[in-house]
């Protein structure tokens, strides 16, 4: 404890600066956070657990068609125990990521250098991609919370020969694998690296850490092996891979893009060109931030050729894309959230190496100026990005709609039921289907289950008449018959 207090005293102003910088675009501009069905479904599952005591034994469905481990939902439920509300939970996730930046600085300073710790932490605090992965109710947004403790204790095991760290290393490693599938690849690389380096550890501690880490997975494992089909998600995964397998070369570029402003065309879709045209600064910003890619490459070269002590970082950044490539993964940026701290360290090491090998002071000053311009470019990009979202409110890409749009729609549509005792539950439940043409049908079924006949008639009528403000729905014979019966029942 004394060492930690001394660290806080010696690094108070640095930590304060990092806290402020990392908070600007994580904590603020909350009205611009993404509002999609994935986040709504995750939250409603958490809400059902905390408020309605419906225990989730499996996690959310992945894009590959199989269920994830439920650890993410358990962790979100823990955060929601005091106050269960979508925006507040999002705020908590953002705050955790701010603290993660400070924790990353502590970790980097302990195992690398002050120069690397400061430079890599500044990149982590301001870079757009790490910010995007830090303020949504989504599994990728809490990876760093479990990743940093794993990296810390794994470093202690490797570099300090601290066998007592075995238990914590295995514990957080097992937990990390349960957060997102990408972490399984990350841990696989860690295991191979530890074996190749003949890292010594305590077997009893390793077993105990693994067992403790598997406790949150017990409901999931029970579902997999005792739900009627042996390893139900194994067959789902195999079927998905046979349909979606692709050798995507862009996997090898993604680590170099994590600390740039490139590849946002996926987030904005057809609105991307409009975003680029919204300010003459966008293109210069993109060009300047390419310097961080140069730093990452320098870092990989440094740890591979000059200081192999830290070759672990290169192993993660090189072999993760290779594994993704041969696994047939599409090169989505969010699959690389797991190596964000690693790439930040590589950039910091690359920057330090570049400065040290430069003999002329004027050139060194130029590199410092260029690094400062990268940070400034990140800041300006975030300002322009949030301004664009505030103006457009919804874009034709993966980001889709901001929170404000979804909140206004759901409040307007459910206004007739505000006085009902189940209104909050209805609000969170229907948020999952807010942009579906079946919205009114689903809400009608919900109201029927609550014996609200008038409300059900209202919703079924809107469904049949195609009065949804998103997309009209043609008449459905069964629903029309149900509506007629309800009207007769209400008349009686």
C-alpha positions in Angstrom: 0.0 0.0 0.0 2.8 2.4 0.9 4.4 1.8 -2.6 1.1 2.6 -4.2 0.7 5.8 -2.2 4.2 6.9 -3.1 3.4 6.2 -6.8 0.4 8.5 -6.6 2.4 11.3 -4.9 5.2 11.1 -7.4 2.9 10.9 -10.5 0.0 13.0 -9.3 0.1 15.6 -12.1 0.7 13.0 -14.8 -2.3 10.9 -13.6 -4.4 14.1 -13.4 -3.5 15.0 -17.0 -4.3 11.5 -18.2 -7.6 11.4 -16.3 -8.7 14.7 -17.8 -7.7 13.8 -21.4 -9.2 10.3 -21.3 -12.4 11.7 -19.8 -13.2 14.3 -22.4 -14.5 12.1 -25.1 -15.4 9.1 -22.9 -17.5 10.7 -20.2 -18.8 13.7 -22.1 -20.9 13.7 -25.3 -23.0 10.9 -23.8 -25.9 12.0 -26.0 -23.9 10.7 -29.0 -23.3 7.2 -27.7 -24.5 4.4 -30.0 -28.1 3.2 -29.7 -28.5 -0.2 -31.3 -30.5 -3.4 -30.6 -27.4 -5.2 -29.4 -26.9 -2.8 -26.6 -30.6 -2.7 -25.7 -30.8 -6.5 -25.6 -27.7 -6.7 -23.4 -29.1 -4.2 -21.0 -32.6 -5.8 -20.9 -31.0 -9.1 -20.1 -29.1 -7.4 -17.2 -32.3 -5.6 -16.2 -34.2 -8.9 -16.1 -31.5 -10.4 -13.9 -31.2 -7.5 -11.5 -34.9 -6.5 -11.2 -36.9 -9.5 -12.3 -34.3 -12.1 -11.1 -34.2 -14.0 -14.4 -30.7 -15.6 -14.2 -28.9 -15.7 -17.6 -27.1 -19.0 -18.0 -25.7 -18.1 -21.5 -24.3 -14.9 -22.9 -25.4 -12.8 -25.9 -25.5 -14.3 -29.4 -22.3 -13.5 -31.3 -22.2 -12.4 -35.0 -20.9 -15.9 -35.8 -24.2 -17.5 -34.6 -23.1 -19.0 -31.2 -23.7 -17.9 -27.6 -20.9 -16.1 -25.7 -20.1 -16.9 -22.1 -22.3 -15.0 -19.6 -19.5 -13.3 -17.7 -20.1 -10.0 -19.4 -23.8 -10.1 -18.3 -22.8 -10.9 -14.7 -20.2 -8.1 -14.7 -22.8 -5.6 -16.1 -25.3 -6.9 -13.5 -22.8 -6.1 -10.7 -22.4 -2.6 -12.1 -26.2 -2.2 -12.3 -26.9 -3.4 -8.8 -27.3 0.0 -7.3 -29.0 1.8 -10.2 -30.3 0.0 -13.2 -30.5 2.3 -16.2 -29.0 2.2 -19.7 -27.3 5.6 -19.8 -25.9 5.2 -16.2 -24.5 1.8 -17.1 -22.8 3.2 -20.2 -21.4 6.0 -18.0 -20.0 3.4 -15.6 -18.3 1.6 -18.5 -16.8 4.9 -19.7 -15.5 5.6 -16.2 -14.0 2.1 -15.9 -12.1 2.8 -19.2 -10.8 6.1 -17.8 -9.5 4.3 -14.8 -8.0 1.7 -17.1 -5.9 4.4 -18.8 -4.5 5.3 -15.4 -4.0 1.6 -14.6 -2.2 1.2 -17.9 0.1 4.0 -17.1 1.0 2.4 -13.7 1.6 -1.0 -15.5 3.7 0.6 -18.3 5.8 2.6 -15.9 6.6 -0.4 -13.8 7.7 -2.7 -16.6 8.9 -0.4 -19.3 10.0 3.3 -18.8 8.6 6.6 -17.9 8.9 7.8 -21.5 7.0 4.7 -22.8 4.4 5.0 -20.1 3.6 8.6 -20.8 3.7 8.5 -24.6 1.6 5.3 -24.8 -0.8 6.4 -22.2 -1.4 9.7 -24.1 -2.1 7.7 -27.2 -4.5 5.4 -25.3 -6.3 8.4 -23.8 -7.0 10.3 -27.0 -7.0 7.9 -29.9 -10.4 7.6 -31.6 -10.6 3.8 -31.8 -9.8 3.1 -28.1 -12.4 5.8 -27.2 -15.0 4.1 -29.5 -14.3 0.8 -27.6 -15.0 2.4 -24.2 -18.5 3.8 -24.0 -21.0 1.3 -25.2 -22.8 -1.6 -23.4 -20.8 -4.1 -25.4 -18.3 -6.9 -24.6 -15.4 -5.2 -26.3 -15.8 -2.2 -24.1 -14.8 -4.0 -20.9 -12.1 -6.2 -22.3 -9.4 -3.8 -21.0 -10.8 -4.2 -17.4 -9.8 -7.9 -17.4 -6.9 -7.6 -19.8 -4.8 -5.1 -17.7 -4.7 -7.3 -14.6 -3.8 -10.3 -16.8 -0.9 -8.4 -18.5 0.3 -7.1 -15.2 0.5 -10.5 -13.5 1.8 -12.2 -16.6 4.6 -9.6 -16.8 5.4 -10.3 -13.1 5.6 -14.0 -13.9 7.8 -13.6 -17.0 10.1 -10.6 -16.1 10.2 -10.7 -12.2 10.1 -14.5 -11.9 7.3 -14.0 -9.4 5.8 -17.5 -9.1 3.2 -16.1 -6.6 1.6 -14.3 -9.6 0.6 -17.7 -11.1 -2.8 -17.8 -9.4 -3.8 -14.3 -10.5 -2.4 -14.8 -14.0 -4.4 -18.0 -14.6 -7.5 -16.5 -12.9 -7.6 -13.4 -15.0 -6.6 -15.3 -18.1 -9.6 -17.6 -17.8 -11.9 -14.7 -17.1 -10.5 -12.8 -20.1 -11.4 -15.7 -22.4 -15.0 -15.6 -21.2 -15.4 -11.9 -22.1 -15.0 -12.2 -25.9 -13.9 -14.9 -28.4 -11.0 -12.8 -29.5 -9.5 -13.1 -26.1 -9.2 -16.9 -26.6 -6.8 -16.3 -29.4 -4.9 -13.8 -27.2 -4.5 -16.3 -24.4 -3.5 -19.0 -26.8 -0.6 -16.8 -27.9 0.3 -16.1 -24.3 0.4 -19.9 -23.5 2.7 -20.6 -26.5 5.0 -17.7 -25.7 5.3 -18.8 -22.0 6.1 -22.3 -23.1 8.7 -21.2 -25.6 10.3 -19.0 -22.9 10.2 -21.8 -20.4 8.4 -19.6 -17.9 8.2 -21.3 -14.5 5.1 -21.2 -12.4 3.4 -23.0 -9.5 1.2 -25.8 -10.8 -1.1 -25.8 -7.7 -1.7 -22.1 -8.1 -2.3 -22.5 -11.8 -5.0 -25.2 -11.1 -6.6 -23.1 -8.4 -6.6 -19.9 -10.5 -8.2 -21.9 -13.4 -10.9 -23.4 -11.2 -11.8 -20.0 -9.6 -11.9 -18.4 -13.1 -14.2 -21.1 -14.4 -16.9 -20.5 -11.7 -18.8 -17.9 -13.8 -18.7 -20.3 -16.7 -20.5 -23.2 -14.9 -24.0 -22.2 -16.1 -22.7 -21.9 -19.6 -21.0 -25.2 -19.5 -24.0 -26.9 -18.1 -26.1 -25.5 -21.0 -23.5 -26.7 -23.5 -23.3 -30.3 -22.3 -26.7 -30.9 -20.7 -29.2 -29.1 -22.9 -30.0 -32.0 -25.2 -27.3 -31.5 -27.7 -23.7 -32.1 -26.7 -21.8 -28.8 -27.1 -24.7 -27.0 -28.9 -22.6 -24.0 -29.8 -19.8 -26.1 -31.3 -22.2 -27.2 -34.1 -23.4 -23.6 -34.5 -19.9 -22.4 -34.9 -19.0 -25.1 -37.4 -22.0 -24.3 -39.5 -21.3 -20.5 -39.3 -17.7 -21.0 -40.3 -18.7 -23.1 -43.3 -20.9 -20.3 -44.5 -18.8 -17.2 -43.7 -15.2 -18.4 -44.0 -13.0 -15.9 -45.7 -9.3 -15.1 -46.0 -9.3 -11.4 -45.2 -5.9 -9.8 -45.8 -7.0 -6.6 -43.9 -6.5 -8.5 -40.7 -2.8 -7.7 -41.1 -3.5 -4.0 -41.3 -5.8 -3.6 -38.3 -3.1 -3.4 -35.6 -1.5 -0.5 -37.5 -4.8 1.3 -37.8 -5.8 1.2 -34.1 -4.0 4.5 -33.4 -5.0 6.3 -36.5 -8.2 7.8 -37.8 -8.6 5.4 -40.7 -11.3 2.7 -41.3 -14.1 4.8 -39.9 -15.9 4.3 -43.2 -17.3 1.1 -41.7 -18.8 3.0 -38.8 -20.3 5.8 -40.9 -21.1 3.8 -44.1 -22.5 5.8 -46.9 -22.3 8.9 -44.6 -18.5 8.7 -44.5 -17.9 10.8 -47.6 -20.3 13.4 -46.1 -18.2 13.4 -42.9 -15.0 13.8 -44.8 -16.5 16.7 -46.8 -17.7 18.3 -43.6 -14.3 19.7 -42.7 -11.1 20.3 -44.7 -9.2 19.1 -41.6 -10.2 15.4 -42.0 -7.7 14.5 -44.7 -4.7 16.3 -43.1 -5.6 14.6 -39.8 -5.6 11.2 -41.3 -2.2 11.8 -42.9 -0.7 13.1 -39.6 -2.0 10.1 -37.6 -0.1 7.7 -39.9 2.9 8.6 -37.8 1.6 6.4 -35.0 1.6 3.5 -37.5 5.3 4.2 -38.1 5.9 4.2 -34.4 4.1 0.8 -34.0 6.3 -0.6 -36.8 9.4 0.8 -35.1 8.3 -0.8 -31.9 7.8 -4.2 -33.5 11.3 -3.9 -35.0 12.8 -2.8 -31.7 11.4 -5.7 -29.6 12.1 -8.2 -32.4 15.7 -7.2 -33.2 17.1 -4.8 -30.6 15.5 -5.8 -27.3 13.9 -9.3 -27.5 13.1 -9.1 -23.8 9.8 -7.5 -24.8 9.2 -9.8 -27.8 5.9 -10.8 -26.2 4.4 -7.6 -27.5 5.4 -8.4 -31.1 4.0 -11.9 -30.7 0.6 -10.5 -29.9 0.5 -8.0 -32.7 1.9 -10.3 -35.3 0.3 -13.7 -34.5 -3.2 -12.4 -33.6 -3.8 -11.3 -37.2 -2.3 -14.5 -38.5 -4.7 -16.6 -36.4 -7.6 -14.4 -37.4 -6.6 -14.8 -41.1 -6.5 -18.6 -41.0 -9.6 -18.9 -38.8 -11.5 -17.1 -41.6 -12.4 -14.0 -39.5 -13.6 -10.9 -41.3 -11.2 -8.0 -40.3 -13.6 -6.1 -38.1 -11.8 -3.5 -36.0 -13.6 -4.5 -32.8 -11.9 -8.0 -33.0 -8.6 -6.1 -32.3 -9.8 -4.3 -29.1 -7.9 -7.0 -27.2 -4.5 -5.8 -28.4 -5.1 -2.0 -28.0 -2.9 -1.7 -24.9 -0.2 -3.9 -26.6 -0.1 -1.7 -29.7 0.0 1.4 -27.5 3.1 0.0 -25.8 4.7 -0.8 -29.1 4.1 2.7 -30.3 5.6 4.0 -27.1 8.7 1.8 -27.4 9.0 2.7 -31.1 8.9 6.4 -30.2 11.5 6.0 -27.5 13.8 4.0 -29.8 13.3 6.6 -32.6 14.3 9.4 -30.3 17.3 7.6 -28.9 18.8 6.7 -32.3 18.4 10.2 -33.6 21.7 12.1 -33.0 20.6 15.6 -34.1 18.6 17.5 -31.6 16.6 19.3 -34.3 15.4 16.0 -35.7 14.4 14.8 -32.2 12.5 18.0 -31.7 10.8 17.4 -35.0 9.7 13.9 -33.8 8.3 15.4 -30.6 6.4 18.0 -32.6 5.0 15.3 -34.9 3.9 13.2 -31.9 2.2 16.3 -30.4 0.5 16.9 -33.7 -0.8 13.3 -33.7 -2.4 13.9 -30.3 -3.8 17.2 -31.4 -5.2 15.4 -34.5 -6.9 12.8 -32.4 -8.5 15.6 -30.3 -9.7 17.5 -33.4 -11.0 14.3 -35.0 -13.1 13.5 -32.0 -14.5 17.0 -31.9 -15.4 16.8 -35.6 -16.8 13.2 -35.2 -19.0 14.1 -32.3 -20.2 17.3 -34.0 -21.1 15.3 -37.1 -23.0 12.8 -35.0 -24.8 15.6 -33.2 -25.9 17.2 -36.4 -26.8 14.0 -38.4 -28.1 12.0 -35.4 -28.2 8.9 -37.6 -25.7 7.7 -40.2 -25.9 5.0 -42.9 -23.2 2.8 -41.3 -22.6 0.4 -38.4 -22.9 3.3 -35.9 -26.5 3.8 -37.0 -28.3 6.1 -34.6 -27.2 8.1 -31.5 -28.8 7.7 -28.1 -30.9 10.9 -28.4 -32.8 9.5 -31.5 -33.6 6.2 -29.9 -34.6 7.8 -26.6 -37.0 10.2 -28.3 -38.6 7.5 -30.5 -39.2 5.1 -27.6 -40.6 7.8 -25.3 -43.0 9.1 -28.0 -44.2 5.6 -29.0 -44.8 4.5 -25.4 -46.3 7.7 -24.1 -49.8 6.2 -23.7 -48.4 3.7 -21.2 -46.3 6.0 -19.0 -48.7 5.6 -16.1 -48.6 1.8 -16.1 -46.7 0.0 -13.3 -44.7 -2.0 -15.8 -43.7 1.0 -18.0 -40.0 0.8 -17.2 -39.9 -2.9 -18.1 -41.9 -2.2 -21.3 -39.5 0.6 -22.2 -36.4 -1.5 -21.9 -38.0 -4.5 -23.5 -39.3 -2.7 -26.5 -36.0 -0.8 -27.0 -34.6 -4.1 -28.4 -37.1 -3.9 -31.3 -37.2 -0.1 -31.7 -36.1 -0.1 -35.3 -38.0 -3.3 -36.3 -41.1 -3.2 -38.5 -42.6 -5.6 -36.0 -42.3 -3.1 -33.1 -46.0 -2.5 -32.7 -46.8 -6.2 -32.9 -44.3 -7.1 -30.2 -45.5 -4.4 -27.9 -49.1 -5.5 -28.6 -48.1 -9.0 -27.5 -46.4 -7.6 -24.4 -49.5 -5.6 -23.5 -51.7 -8.6 -24.0 -49.6 -10.6 -21.5 -50.3 -7.7 -19.1 -54.1 -7.8 -19.8 -54.0 -4.3 -21.3 -56.6 -4.9 -24.0 -57.0 -1.3 -25.1 -53.2 -0.9 -25.4 -52.9 -4.2 -27.4 -55.7 -3.0 -29.8 -53.8 0.3 -30.3 -50.5 -1.5 -31.1 -52.0 -4.1 -33.3 -53.9 -1.4 -35.2 -50.7 0.5 -35.8 -49.0 -2.7 -37.0 -51.8 -3.5 -39.5 -52.2 0.0 -40.7 -48.4 0.4 -41.3 -48.3 3.6 -39.2 -44.8 2.8 -37.9 -42.5 5.8 -38.5 -39.9 3.4 -39.8 -41.6 1.1 -42.2 -45.2 0.2 -42.9 -46.2 -3.5 -42.4 -48.8 -5.1 -44.7 -51.9 -6.6 -43.1 -51.6 -9.9 -41.4 -54.7 -12.1 -41.4 -54.0 -13.8 -38.0 -53.3 -10.5 -36.3 -56.4 -8.9 -37.9 -58.5 -11.8 -36.5 -56.9 -11.3 -33.1 -57.6 -7.6 -33.3 -61.3 -8.2 -34.2 -61.7 -10.6 -31.3 -60.1 -8.1 -28.9 -62.4 -5.4 -30.0 -65.4 -7.7 -29.5 -64.1 -8.6 -26.0 -63.6 -4.9 -25.1 -67.1 -4.1 -26.4 -68.6 -6.8 -24.2 
